[in-house]
Amino acid sequence: MTYSCIHTHTTFCDGRDDIETYCQAAWERGFVSIGFSAHAPVGRKAGLVTDWHLGDARLTEYLDAVRDARRRWEGRLPVYLGLEVDYIEGRMGPADADYRELGLDYLIGSVHYVFPPGGGEPIAVDGSPEEFAADVRSRFTNDGELLAETYWDTLLAMVNAGGFDVLGHFDLVKKYNEGDRWFKAEGERYRKRAESLIGPIAESASVVEVNTGGLIRGRTREAYPSPSLLRLLGTRGVPVTITADAHAASHLGGFYAEAREALRNSGYTETVLFAGRQTGKPVWTKEPLEI
């Protein structure tokens, strides 16, 4: 089993360990590579104040720190430089031209924020269970199905805008929906909206991550995306890569065996591993899913 992870968060944003600790852990565990993907700043571009994004003033410091790690680990562990960029409709997204000027190896495109139908500032779909519940009740008139539909609309807008190499945690909106508390994850209304994204994703030529972060933190009983969505992605030949969405070095490789099993059960026979960037395009190598 070949290990890699290009979705990692360090002390530059909301992670608990620094870059060097991650590199040391990856090397000791036999990883073939590691990539860093700090949450891109949202202050200047989106007007938001958070404690979990990289600050605007530290962006250059982060880029330099990852490049320094790349030099230190050369010949032992390939180190890749990325960002996880939020798509916040009308404010920022992975397709923004300024990201292409940073010399990144890859971009993860993710939706964490959606705008309520009544207007106002966006809400985070994965802030905390308490915040999520309060937002559904007060900003979405207690209609969890509407919130889910808004999430899928926003994700589709990001896919159509493009600019990312990896689609982050496809169905993140399910994070606090244990027991179908807010919406029926296998219900027709939810399922149809989720499935409507499969074609556009396939046409985008991006890679979808199988993200074990919800399992690692005990928030979900399955990876992102769900087995039903994985099966549909597989029928369209959408390539997938396994990540831990690590927020600590101990998360590296977490629940990868379960992710591989879910992929095999969904009809996948291989994953892809990031191998750098050439002539402006990401390079991916294939990894068989045999046990």
Backbone as CSV, one residue per row, in Angstrom:
resi,resn,N_x,N_y,N_z,CA_x,CA_y,CA_z,C_x,C_y,C_z
1,MET,0.854,-1.193,0.000,0.000,0.000,0.000,0.884,1.236,0.000
2,THR,0.735,2.085,-0.992,1.532,3.297,-1.112,0.804,4.454,-0.441
3,TYR,1.528,5.169,0.417,0.928,6.257,1.169,1.408,7.614,0.678
4,SER,0.472,8.544,0.616,0.764,9.940,0.354,-0.397,10.742,0.927
5,CYS,-0.186,12.036,1.138,-1.286,12.903,1.563,-0.964,14.315,1.116
6,ILE,-1.848,14.901,0.319,-1.642,16.272,-0.129,-2.683,17.224,0.456
7,HIS,-3.469,16.752,1.411,-4.426,17.618,2.102,-4.022,17.635,3.568
8,THR,-3.195,18.610,3.930,-2.693,18.714,5.300,-2.743,20.163,5.755
9,HIS,-2.981,20.334,7.049,-3.075,21.664,7.654,-2.126,21.747,8.848
10,THR,-1.302,22.756,8.859,-0.296,22.934,9.898,-0.664,24.092,10.811
11,THR,0.275,24.479,11.649,0.047,25.602,12.560,-0.070,26.927,11.813
12,PHE,0.167,26.938,10.519,-0.075,28.154,9.751,-1.565,28.461,9.627
13,CYS,-2.418,27.439,9.801,-3.866,27.695,9.807,-4.473,27.010,11.023
14,ASP,-5.235,25.937,10.831,-5.912,25.316,11.972,-5.343,23.955,12.341
15,GLY,-4.133,23.655,11.888,-3.487,22.394,12.244,-2.741,22.497,13.567
16,ARG,-2.407,21.330,14.142,-1.759,21.306,15.449,-0.249,21.122,15.370
17,ASP,0.279,20.695,14.223,1.716,20.437,14.104,2.331,21.304,13.011
18,ASP,3.659,21.500,13.111,4.333,22.329,12.126,4.776,21.498,10.926
19,ILE,5.294,22.165,9.923,5.660,21.516,8.664,6.707,20.434,8.880
20,GLU,7.730,20.732,9.669,8.801,19.767,9.869,8.296,18.504,10.565
21,THR,7.399,18.665,11.525,6.838,17.496,12.225,6.084,16.603,11.246
22,TYR,5.330,17.203,10.345,4.618,16.435,9.321,5.607,15.682,8.424
23,CYS,6.633,16.375,7.965,7.599,15.736,7.066,8.283,14.558,7.753
24,GLN,8.676,14.754,8.990,9.343,13.680,9.738,8.406,12.487,9.894
25,ALA,7.139,12.752,10.237,6.172,11.659,10.406,5.924,10.935,9.097
26,ALA,5.785,11.678,8.002,5.553,11.059,6.693,6.729,10.180,6.287
27,TRP,7.920,10.674,6.512,9.123,9.909,6.153,9.223,8.636,6.985
28,GLU,8.981,8.725,8.296,9.063,7.565,9.177,8.018,6.510,8.816
29,ARG,6.895,6.936,8.274,5.820,6.004,7.924,5.918,5.509,6.490
30,GLY,6.973,5.882,5.801,7.180,5.376,4.453,6.342,6.040,3.384
31,PHE,5.876,7.252,3.636,5.111,7.965,2.616,5.991,8.252,1.399
32,VAL,5.386,8.210,0.229,6.132,8.516,-0.989,6.193,10.016,-1.238
33,SER,5.325,10.796,-0.565,5.318,12.247,-0.719,4.373,12.847,0.307
34,ILE,4.455,14.174,0.435,3.507,14.907,1.266,3.290,16.275,0.628
35,GLY,2.071,16.769,0.737,1.751,18.095,0.222,1.060,18.915,1.287
36,PHE,1.346,20.200,1.302,0.746,21.091,2.293,-0.293,21.988,1.628
37,SER,-1.425,22.165,2.318,-2.581,22.833,1.701,-3.275,23.740,2.710
38,ALA,-2.567,24.741,3.181,-3.164,25.663,4.154,-4.465,26.248,3.607
39,HIS,-5.392,26.514,4.510,-6.613,27.216,4.116,-6.224,28.619,3.636
40,ALA,-6.516,28.920,2.392,-6.131,30.208,1.827,-6.792,31.357,2.591
41,PRO,-6.119,32.500,2.674,-6.686,33.654,3.389,-8.051,34.069,2.849
42,VAL,-8.928,34.481,3.765,-10.267,34.934,3.375,-10.560,36.348,3.856
43,GLY,-9.583,36.985,4.488,-9.820,38.321,5.021,-9.906,39.372,3.940
44,ARG,-8.813,39.579,3.226,-8.783,40.632,2.213,-9.755,40.338,1.080
45,LYS,-9.830,39.104,0.621,-10.630,38.778,-0.558,-12.123,38.632,-0.245
46,ALA,-12.447,38.032,0.886,-13.852,37.728,1.178,-14.425,38.538,2.324
47,GLY,-13.570,39.287,3.019,-14.067,40.109,4.112,-14.488,39.332,5.334
48,LEU,-13.942,38.123,5.502,-14.307,37.293,6.647,-13.184,37.277,7.681
49,VAL,-13.556,37.149,8.923,-12.592,37.021,10.017,-12.775,35.634,10.632
50,THR,-11.743,34.798,10.562,-11.822,33.450,11.126,-10.544,33.157,11.888
51,ASP,-10.581,32.108,12.690,-9.375,31.662,13.381,-8.827,30.378,12.776
52,TRP,-9.326,30.006,11.585,-8.861,28.743,11.003,-8.296,28.872,9.594
53,HIS,-8.223,30.079,9.082,-7.571,30.306,7.796,-6.191,30.929,8.005
54,LEU,-5.337,30.719,7.026,-4.063,31.414,6.982,-4.321,32.912,6.899
55,GLY,-3.624,33.679,7.704,-3.799,35.128,7.657,-3.146,35.719,6.418
56,ASP,-3.730,36.784,5.888,-3.166,37.426,4.698,-1.696,37.777,4.887
57,ALA,-1.358,38.260,6.057,0.007,38.717,6.311,1.010,37.578,6.368
58,ARG,0.540,36.346,6.500,1.454,35.204,6.638,1.537,34.348,5.377
59,LEU,0.878,34.774,4.312,0.880,33.960,3.100,2.298,33.744,2.574
60,THR,3.076,34.791,2.433,4.436,34.649,1.919,5.286,33.787,2.845
61,GLU,5.107,33.966,4.146,5.843,33.152,5.117,5.529,31.661,4.939
62,TYR,4.251,31.356,4.728,3.846,29.962,4.503,4.484,29.406,3.235
63,LEU,4.417,30.137,2.144,4.991,29.668,0.888,6.480,29.407,1.042
64,ASP,7.187,30.323,1.702,8.632,30.161,1.905,8.939,28.964,2.798
65,ALA,8.107,28.745,3.814,8.354,27.646,4.754,8.222,26.289,4.072
66,VAL,7.218,26.134,3.210,7.059,24.865,2.497,8.210,24.671,1.508
67,ARG,8.616,25.729,0.835,9.736,25.620,-0.106,11.039,25.287,0.626
68,ASP,11.212,25.836,1.821,12.382,25.490,2.622,12.364,24.005,2.990
69,ALA,11.187,23.499,3.354,11.061,22.080,3.685,11.361,21.216,2.473
70,ARG,10.934,21.651,1.319,11.225,20.912,0.087,12.742,20.772,-0.093
71,ARG,13.467,21.831,0.143,14.921,21.775,-0.002,15.556,20.871,1.057
72,ARG,15.071,20.958,2.290,15.640,20.140,3.371,15.427,18.659,3.134
73,TRP,14.277,18.302,2.564,13.918,16.897,2.401,14.208,16.355,0.997
74,GLU,14.856,17.139,0.185,15.174,16.692,-1.170,15.993,15.405,-1.140
75,GLY,15.581,14.443,-1.949,16.255,13.152,-1.989,15.698,12.139,-1.014
76,ARG,14.883,12.594,-0.084,14.264,11.676,0.883,12.747,11.636,0.753
77,LEU,12.135,12.820,0.645,10.675,12.908,0.630,10.253,14.078,-0.245
78,PRO,9.556,13.831,-1.343,9.032,14.943,-2.141,8.016,15.745,-1.328
79,VAL,8.193,17.062,-1.310,7.314,17.963,-0.571,6.660,18.913,-1.569
80,TYR,5.328,18.943,-1.577,4.591,19.750,-2.542,3.900,20.921,-1.861
81,LEU,3.760,21.996,-2.612,3.204,23.245,-2.102,1.821,23.492,-2.692
82,GLY,0.830,23.571,-1.827,-0.529,23.813,-2.288,-1.282,24.750,-1.374
83,LEU,-2.513,25.019,-1.742,-3.460,25.753,-0.914,-4.825,25.105,-1.060
84,GLU,-5.599,25.143,0.001,-7.012,24.788,-0.092,-7.779,26.096,-0.183
85,VAL,-8.387,26.338,-1.328,-9.034,27.613,-1.590,-10.547,27.474,-1.490
86,ASP,-11.144,28.305,-0.677,-12.603,28.321,-0.557,-13.240,28.995,-1.763
87,TYR,-14.328,28.386,-2.219,-15.185,29.060,-3.184,-16.282,29.740,-2.391
88,ILE,-16.247,31.075,-2.372,-17.273,31.864,-1.691,-17.895,32.733,-2.766
89,GLU,-19.070,32.357,-3.178,-19.680,32.896,-4.391,-19.684,34.423,-4.411
90,GLY,-19.124,34.964,-5.498,-19.076,36.403,-5.668,-17.922,37.086,-4.961
91,ARG,-17.138,36.308,-4.195,-16.049,36.926,-3.424,-14.677,36.332,-3.743
92,MET,-14.582,35.017,-3.834,-13.291,34.397,-4.110,-13.506,32.955,-4.564
93,GLY,-12.474,32.383,-5.197,-12.538,30.994,-5.618,-11.230,30.557,-6.247
94,PRO,-11.061,29.260,-6.456,-9.815,28.732,-7.017,-9.458,29.285,-8.390
95,ALA,-10.439,29.762,-9.141,-10.167,30.270,-10.489,-9.591,31.680,-10.490
96,ASP,-9.491,32.321,-9.325,-8.958,33.679,-9.268,-7.519,33.708,-9.778
97,ALA,-7.217,34.698,-10.588,-5.926,34.752,-11.270,-4.748,34.863,-10.314
98,ASP,-4.923,35.489,-9.157,-3.781,35.716,-8.277,-3.171,34.432,-7.735
99,TYR,-3.946,33.351,-7.665,-3.378,32.087,-7.189,-2.361,31.517,-8.183
100,ARG,-2.565,31.786,-9.451,-1.644,31.260,-10.460,-0.300,31.973,-10.434
101,GLU,-0.223,33.068,-9.707,1.029,33.819,-9.609,1.889,33.380,-8.426
102,LEU,1.419,32.436,-7.644,2.112,32.045,-6.419,3.103,30.905,-6.619
103,GLY,3.105,30.280,-7.799,4.019,29.165,-8.036,3.646,27.905,-7.280
104,LEU,2.346,27.668,-7.105,1.871,26.493,-6.371,1.984,25.231,-7.219
105,ASP,2.101,24.100,-6.544,2.062,22.815,-7.244,0.631,22.397,-7.539
106,TYR,-0.296,22.729,-6.643,-1.693,22.309,-6.828,-2.614,23.172,-5.983
107,LEU,-3.889,23.152,-6.338,-4.940,23.806,-5.575,-6.039,22.793,-5.265
108,ILE,-6.489,22.785,-4.036,-7.689,22.051,-3.653,-8.831,23.063,-3.621
109,GLY,-9.895,22.772,-4.344,-11.065,23.644,-4.334,-12.119,23.074,-3.404
110,SER,-12.583,23.884,-2.464,-13.542,23.407,-1.466,-14.645,24.419,-1.219
111,VAL,-15.781,23.906,-0.796,-16.885,24.755,-0.346,-17.094,24.508,1.140
112,HIS,-16.830,25.533,1.933,-17.153,25.507,3.359,-18.295,26.464,3.684
113,TYR,-18.500,27.461,2.817,-19.450,28.532,3.102,-20.573,28.564,2.078
114,VAL,-21.787,28.821,2.564,-22.932,29.032,1.673,-23.700,30.262,2.153
115,PHE,-24.354,30.911,1.205,-25.146,32.094,1.532,-26.603,31.689,1.789
116,PRO,-27.165,32.089,2.919,-28.585,31.813,3.196,-29.487,32.545,2.207
117,PRO,-30.683,32.030,1.960,-31.588,32.656,0.986,-32.012,34.062,1.379
118,GLY,-31.972,34.370,2.667,-32.378,35.691,3.104,-31.303,36.746,3.001
119,GLY,-30.114,36.336,2.511,-29.022,37.281,2.369,-28.167,37.358,3.621
120,GLY,-27.265,38.312,3.630,-26.352,38.459,4.754,-25.065,37.699,4.532
121,GLU,-24.265,37.588,5.570,-22.972,36.920,5.483,-23.149,35.404,5.326
122,PRO,-22.178,34.736,4.697,-22.294,33.285,4.523,-22.125,32.547,5.844
123,ILE,-22.625,31.327,5.882,-22.438,30.466,7.055,-21.510,29.326,6.677
124,ALA,-20.801,28.803,7.671,-19.920,27.654,7.461,-20.709,26.369,7.702
125,VAL,-20.604,25.420,6.773,-21.354,24.167,6.927,-20.640,23.179,7.844
126,ASP,-19.419,23.515,8.290,-18.690,22.585,9.152,-18.052,23.286,10.340
127,GLY,-18.660,24.373,10.801,-18.079,25.078,11.933,-18.093,24.257,13.205
128,SER,-19.270,24.017,13.738,-19.468,23.144,14.901,-20.895,22.640,14.843
129,PRO,-21.210,21.532,15.528,-22.597,21.036,15.511,-23.592,22.080,16.012
130,GLU,-23.194,22.824,17.032,-24.089,23.825,17.611,-24.325,24.981,16.642
131,GLU,-23.259,25.436,15.997,-23.397,26.520,15.024,-24.225,26.080,13.826
132,PHE,-23.990,24.841,13.390,-24.739,24.322,12.251,-26.228,24.283,12.575
133,ALA,-26.567,23.764,13.743,-27.973,23.682,14.151,-28.606,25.064,14.221
134,ALA,-27.880,26.008,14.799,-28.419,27.364,14.924,-28.621,28.003,13.559
135,ASP,-27.689,27.759,12.642,-27.799,28.347,11.311,-28.953,27.742,10.515
136,VAL,-29.153,26.430,10.638,-30.282,25.805,9.941,-31.590,26.419,10.434
137,ARG,-31.688,26.587,11.733,-32.942,27.086,12.297,-33.189,28.556,11.973
138,SER,-32.141,29.372,12.107,-32.354,30.815,11.985,-32.115,31.362,10.584
139,ARG,-31.198,30.757,9.830,-30.842,31.311,8.517,-31.465,30.532,7.363
140,PHE,-31.928,29.290,7.650,-32.556,28.459,6.615,-33.946,27.992,7.037
141,THR,-34.581,28.765,7.908,-35.955,28.524,8.363,-36.194,27.058,8.724
142,ASN,-35.207,26.469,9.401,-35.291,25.088,9.876,-35.417,24.072,8.743
143,ASP,-34.951,24.430,7.563,-35.063,23.552,6.386,-33.665,23.044,6.002
144,GLY,-33.300,21.908,6.579,-31.996,21.332,6.290,-31.848,20.913,4.841
145,GLU,-32.953,20.491,4.232,-32.902,20.111,2.820,-32.516,21.320,1.954
146,LEU,-33.032,22.488,2.315,-32.698,23.697,1.571,-31.223,24.041,1.731
147,LEU,-30.706,23.876,2.936,-29.279,24.139,3.139,-28.442,23.203,2.278
148,ALA,-28.815,21.913,2.243,-28.074,20.953,1.430,-28.131,21.336,-0.043
149,GLU,-29.305,21.734,-0.514,-29.434,22.139,-1.916,-28.569,23.365,-2.210
150,THR,-28.516,24.286,-1.264,-27.686,25.474,-1.437,-26.214,25.083,-1.527
151,TYR,-25.830,24.102,-0.714,-24.453,23.598,-0.775,-24.155,23.029,-2.157
152,TRP,-25.059,22.195,-2.686,-24.816,21.596,-4.005,-24.796,22.663,-5.098
153,ASP,-25.645,23.659,-4.993,-25.620,24.755,-5.970,-24.278,25.474,-5.949
154,THR,-23.761,25.698,-4.747,-22.487,26.399,-4.603,-21.341,25.556,-5.124
155,LEU,-21.380,24.257,-4.824,-20.327,23.370,-5.312,-20.343,23.303,-6.838
156,LEU,-21.532,23.263,-7.417,-21.634,23.247,-8.877,-21.060,24.531,-9.471
157,ALA,-21.328,25.652,-8.840,-20.778,26.919,-9.325,-19.254,26.889,-9.289
158,MET,-18.680,26.290,-8.242,-17.224,26.177,-8.173,-16.690,25.284,-9.281
159,VAL,-17.347,24.146,-9.497,-16.913,23.223,-10.548,-16.948,23.920,-11.906
160,ASN,-18.007,24.656,-12.161,-18.132,25.350,-13.442,-17.080,26.447,-13.601
161,ALA,-16.707,27.090,-12.496,-15.694,28.141,-12.555,-14.304,27.563,-12.756
162,GLY,-14.035,26.362,-12.199,-12.758,25.681,-12.389,-11.631,26.312,-11.591
163,GLY,-10.398,26.043,-12.044,-9.219,26.598,-11.404,-8.559,25.718,-10.380
164,PHE,-9.193,24.619,-9.989,-8.631,23.730,-8.977,-8.167,22.423,-9.616
165,ASP,-7.268,21.734,-8.922,-6.763,20.436,-9.378,-7.436,19.280,-8.655
166,VAL,-7.842,19.521,-7.417,-8.470,18.488,-6.582,-9.752,19.051,-6.005
167,LEU,-10.834,18.278,-6.095,-12.107,18.664,-5.492,-12.117,18.173,-4.051
168,GLY,-12.198,19.106,-3.107,-12.144,18.760,-1.697,-13.461,18.274,-1.132
169,HIS,-13.346,17.321,-0.200,-14.472,16.733,0.545,-15.837,17.004,-0.098
170,PHE,-16.105,16.256,-1.151,-17.283,16.393,-2.020,-18.561,16.696,-1.243
171,ASP,-18.940,15.831,-0.321,-20.216,15.977,0.381,-20.017,16.410,1.841
172,LEU,-19.219,17.439,2.054,-18.937,17.942,3.396,-20.207,18.311,4.157
173,VAL,-21.261,18.681,3.450,-22.492,19.120,4.092,-23.099,18.050,4.996
174,LYS,-22.678,16.789,4.833,-23.235,15.714,5.667,-22.562,15.615,7.035
175,LYS,-21.560,16.435,7.299,-20.726,16.279,8.491,-21.535,16.222,9.779
176,TYR,-22.546,17.059,9.912,-23.334,17.103,11.146,-24.747,16.560,10.930
177,ASN,-24.866,15.637,9.996,-26.192,15.095,9.668,-26.357,13.657,10.155
178,GLU,-25.697,13.312,11.230,-25.794,11.963,11.777,-27.261,11.583,12.009
179,GLY,-27.626,10.390,11.515,-28.993,9.924,11.672,-30.001,10.700,10.852
180,ASP,-29.510,11.330,9.759,-30.389,12.147,8.908,-31.128,13.207,9.714
181,ARG,-30.426,13.821,10.646,-31.057,14.802,11.530,-31.630,15.979,10.758
182,TRP,-30.918,16.443,9.729,-31.326,17.661,9.034,-31.846,17.416,7.623
183,PHE,-31.380,16.367,6.996,-31.863,16.023,5.662,-31.630,14.540,5.418
184,LYS,-32.403,13.974,4.508,-32.280,12.556,4.192,-31.206,12.380,3.125
185,ALA,-30.058,11.869,3.555,-28.907,11.762,2.657,-29.145,10.803,1.503
186,GLU,-30.059,9.883,1.656,-30.396,8.979,0.554,-31.791,9.280,0.011
187,GLY,-32.349,10.396,0.437,-33.657,10.800,-0.071,-33.562,11.333,-1.488
188,GLU,-34.677,11.349,-2.173,-34.684,11.720,-3.585,-34.235,13.165,-3.796
189,ARG,-34.697,14.061,-2.938,-34.367,15.481,-3.106,-32.859,15.714,-3.014
190,TYR,-32.241,15.161,-1.978,-30.794,15.295,-1.783,-30.030,14.555,-2.867
191,ARG,-30.451,13.308,-3.120,-29.719,12.451,-4.055,-29.675,13.049,-5.454
192,LYS,-30.804,13.563,-5.928,-30.835,14.115,-7.284,-29.904,15.305,-7.431
193,ARG,-29.873,16.183,-6.405,-29.006,17.346,-6.492,-27.542,16.945,-6.444
194,ALA,-27.212,15.987,-5.579,-25.829,15.525,-5.491,-25.393,14.862,-6.792
195,GLU,-26.252,14.015,-7.330,-25.909,13.281,-8.546,-25.782,14.195,-9.753
196,SER,-26.442,15.358,-9.709,-26.365,16.277,-10.850,-24.969,16.841,-11.042
197,LEU,-24.099,16.705,-10.043,-22.739,17.224,-10.151,-21.772,16.249,-10.808
198,ILE,-22.158,14.983,-10.917,-21.225,13.975,-11.404,-20.743,14.296,-12.819
199,GLY,-21.669,14.631,-13.713,-21.289,14.953,-15.088,-20.351,16.140,-15.177
200,PRO,-20.698,17.287,-14.558,-19.790,18.434,-14.603,-18.411,18.143,-14.006
201,ILE,-18.368,17.347,-12.946,-17.068,17.004,-12.356,-16.250,16.174,-13.339
202,ALA,-16.899,15.196,-13.963,-16.192,14.367,-14.947,-15.655,15.215,-16.094
203,GLU,-16.428,16.178,-16.530,-16.006,17.034,-17.639,-14.920,18.018,-17.240
204,SER,-14.789,18.273,-15.946,-13.792,19.242,-15.486,-12.376,18.696,-15.505
205,ALA,-12.238,17.377,-15.614,-10.926,16.710,-15.636,-10.154,16.892,-14.332
206,SER,-10.854,17.181,-13.246,-10.196,17.308,-11.948,-10.206,15.963,-11.230
207,VAL,-9.395,15.868,-10.195,-9.331,14.676,-9.346,-10.212,14.915,-8.122
208,VAL,-10.930,13.900,-7.692,-11.750,13.989,-6.485,-11.011,13.293,-5.352
209,GLU,-10.914,13.952,-4.214,-10.262,13.296,-3.087,-11.260,12.408,-2.343
210,VAL,-10.767,11.256,-1.895,-11.491,10.434,-0.934,-10.900,10.817,0.416
211,ASN,-11.652,11.605,1.146,-11.169,12.324,2.314,-11.609,11.594,3.581
212,THR,-10.641,11.145,4.382,-10.958,10.384,5.593,-11.027,11.256,6.845
213,GLY,-11.021,12.572,6.670,-10.990,13.471,7.817,-12.170,13.323,8.755
214,GLY,-13.368,13.104,8.215,-14.535,12.925,9.070,-14.438,11.678,9.923
215,LEU,-13.871,10.620,9.367,-13.650,9.390,10.119,-12.609,9.599,11.209
216,ILE,-11.519,10.269,10.859,-10.439,10.496,11.814,-10.940,11.259,13.032
217,ARG,-11.788,12.267,12.804,-12.265,13.104,13.901,-13.591,12.628,14.489
218,GLY,-14.049,11.445,14.057,-15.250,10.865,14.628,-16.531,11.592,14.288
219,ARG,-16.535,12.344,13.182,-17.720,13.111,12.794,-18.602,12.372,11.792
220,THR,-18.037,11.435,11.057,-18.803,10.685,10.067,-18.474,9.205,10.191
221,ARG,-19.330,8.382,9.614,-19.091,6.938,9.595,-18.562,6.461,8.258
222,GLU,-18.287,7.390,7.382,-17.761,7.082,6.053,-16.916,8.246,5.588
223,ALA,-16.125,7.995,4.577,-15.308,9.064,4.014,-16.168,9.996,3.181
224,TYR,-15.591,11.113,2.768,-16.176,11.950,1.735,-15.505,11.551,0.417
225,PRO,-16.247,11.260,-0.642,-17.707,11.205,-0.760,-18.268,9.850,-0.322
226,SER,-19.586,9.799,-0.222,-20.289,8.591,0.205,-20.115,7.479,-0.822
227,PRO,-20.319,6.219,-0.427,-20.208,5.108,-1.381,-21.097,5.266,-2.609
228,SER,-22.305,5.780,-2.431,-23.196,5.922,-3.594,-22.634,6.933,-4.588
229,LEU,-22.047,8.016,-4.094,-21.440,8.994,-4.986,-20.160,8.448,-5.606
230,LEU,-19.399,7.667,-4.839,-18.197,7.045,-5.390,-18.531,6.150,-6.571
231,ARG,-19.618,5.391,-6.431,-20.002,4.495,-7.534,-20.315,5.295,-8.796
232,LEU,-21.010,6.408,-8.636,-21.344,7.228,-9.795,-20.102,7.885,-10.395
233,LEU,-19.203,8.340,-9.547,-17.954,8.911,-10.043,-17.169,7.863,-10.821
234,GLY,-17.182,6.629,-10.313,-16.467,5.557,-10.982,-17.026,5.236,-12.350
235,THR,-18.345,5.306,-12.493,-18.944,5.011,-13.806,-18.542,6.039,-14.851
236,ARG,-18.158,7.244,-14.406,-17.711,8.280,-15.327,-16.194,8.345,-15.439
237,GLY,-15.507,7.427,-14.769,-14.052,7.391,-14.863,-13.346,8.548,-14.186
238,VAL,-13.955,9.128,-13.168,-13.341,10.254,-12.468,-12.212,9.738,-11.580
239,PRO,-10.989,10.224,-11.742,-9.873,9.754,-10.910,-10.004,10.243,-9.478
240,VAL,-9.520,9.434,-8.538,-9.618,9.771,-7.120,-8.255,9.599,-6.451
241,THR,-8.030,10.395,-5.425,-6.827,10.268,-4.606,-7.245,10.260,-3.148
242,ILE,-6.589,9.471,-2.321,-6.940,9.357,-0.907,-6.151,10.383,-0.100
243,THR,-6.854,11.123,0.756,-6.201,12.079,1.653,-6.794,11.942,3.052
244,ALA,-6.042,12.435,4.034,-6.505,12.389,5.423,-7.094,13.713,5.889
245,ASP,-6.969,14.770,5.067,-7.366,16.096,5.542,-6.768,16.292,6.933
246,ALA,-5.466,16.024,7.022,-4.796,15.945,8.318,-4.688,17.302,8.990
247,HIS,-5.030,17.339,10.276,-4.836,18.521,11.100,-3.813,18.256,12.202
248,ALA,-3.189,17.091,12.133,-2.087,16.723,13.018,-1.288,15.635,12.305
249,ALA,-0.007,15.560,12.609,0.839,14.564,11.946,0.348,13.149,12.218
250,SER,-0.274,12.933,13.365,-0.785,11.600,13.695,-1.934,11.171,12.798
251,HIS,-2.538,12.116,12.086,-3.653,11.793,11.190,-3.185,11.185,9.870
252,LEU,-1.928,11.332,9.536,-1.443,10.875,8.233,-1.702,9.384,8.057
253,GLY,-2.363,9.036,6.979,-2.669,7.637,6.697,-3.885,7.103,7.422
254,GLY,-4.546,7.934,8.217,-5.685,7.479,9.000,-6.857,7.012,8.149
255,PHE,-7.323,5.783,8.402,-8.474,5.177,7.725,-8.245,5.012,6.216
256,TYR,-6.995,4.964,5.781,-6.730,4.741,4.367,-7.172,3.351,3.925
257,ALA,-6.980,2.350,4.782,-7.397,0.988,4.417,-8.902,0.944,4.187
258,GLU,-9.654,1.646,5.044,-11.106,1.695,4.887,-11.493,2.434,3.606
259,ALA,-10.756,3.485,3.292,-11.036,4.227,2.059,-10.784,3.363,0.837
260,ARG,-9.714,2.611,0.864,-9.405,1.728,-0.261,-10.483,0.653,-0.418
261,GLU,-10.960,0.128,0.706,-12.008,-0.885,0.646,-13.296,-0.288,0.070
262,ALA,-13.641,0.921,0.493,-14.831,1.581,-0.045,-14.693,1.795,-1.547
263,LEU,-13.507,2.137,-1.996,-13.285,2.331,-3.432,-13.423,1.016,-4.188
264,ARG,-12.848,-0.052,-3.662,-12.980,-1.359,-4.330,-14.446,-1.771,-4.415
265,ASN,-15.187,-1.533,-3.314,-16.601,-1.887,-3.304,-17.414,-1.034,-4.270
266,SER,-16.873,0.127,-4.639,-17.560,1.028,-5.571,-17.141,0.794,-7.011
267,GLY,-16.281,-0.194,-7.236,-15.880,-0.531,-8.593,-14.558,0.045,-9.045
268,TYR,-13.891,0.797,-8.178,-12.592,1.360,-8.542,-11.507,0.271,-8.475
269,THR,-10.550,0.366,-9.357,-9.412,-0.560,-9.346,-8.091,0.162,-9.102
270,GLU,-8.128,1.505,-9.074,-6.893,2.254,-8.865,-7.197,3.643,-8.315
271,THR,-6.205,4.232,-7.679,-6.246,5.635,-7.288,-5.117,6.343,-8.032
272,VAL,-4.990,7.642,-7.802,-3.869,8.375,-8.382,-3.117,9.098,-7.270
273,LEU,-1.815,9.280,-7.480,-0.954,9.986,-6.544,-0.377,11.215,-7.231
274,PHE,-0.359,12.313,-6.527,0.190,13.537,-7.102,1.698,13.404,-7.252
275,ALA,2.218,13.826,-8.408,3.650,13.672,-8.692,4.263,14.953,-9.233
276,GLY,3.701,16.094,-8.866,4.293,17.357,-9.272,3.545,18.032,-10.400
277,ARG,4.171,19.047,-10.945,3.546,19.847,-11.993,4.530,20.042,-13.134
278,GLN,4.058,19.831,-14.346,4.894,20.008,-15.526,4.113,20.791,-16.578
279,THR,4.780,21.776,-17.179,4.173,22.641,-18.196,2.802,23.152,-17.756
280,GLY,2.734,23.517,-16.489,1.517,24.128,-15.972,0.396,23.178,-15.628
281,LYS,0.633,21.874,-15.734,-0.421,20.901,-15.456,0.027,19.906,-14.381
282,PRO,-0.904,19.446,-13.546,-0.537,18.453,-12.526,-0.219,17.104,-13.156
283,VAL,0.707,16.402,-12.547,1.077,15.067,-12.997,0.592,14.075,-11.944
284,TRP,-0.100,13.033,-12.386,-0.625,12.021,-11.481,-0.118,10.646,-11.909
285,THR,0.259,9.824,-10.948,0.645,8.449,-11.235,-0.434,7.515,-10.693
286,LYS,-0.615,6.398,-11.348,-1.665,5.463,-10.958,-1.153,4.472,-9.899
287,GLU,-2.049,4.152,-8.978,-1.726,3.229,-7.878,-2.814,2.159,-7.833
288,PRO,-2.478,0.878,-8.085,-3.490,-0.187,-8.045,-4.091,-0.331,-6.647
289,LEU,-5.329,-0.785,-6.607,-6.032,-0.951,-5.335,-5.972,-2.368,-4.787
290,GLU,-5.148,-3.217,-5.367,-5.051,-4.570,-4.847,-4.619,-4.547,-3.395
291,ILE,-5.136,-5.514,-2.642,-4.777,-5.618,-1.223,-3.307,-6.003,-1.092
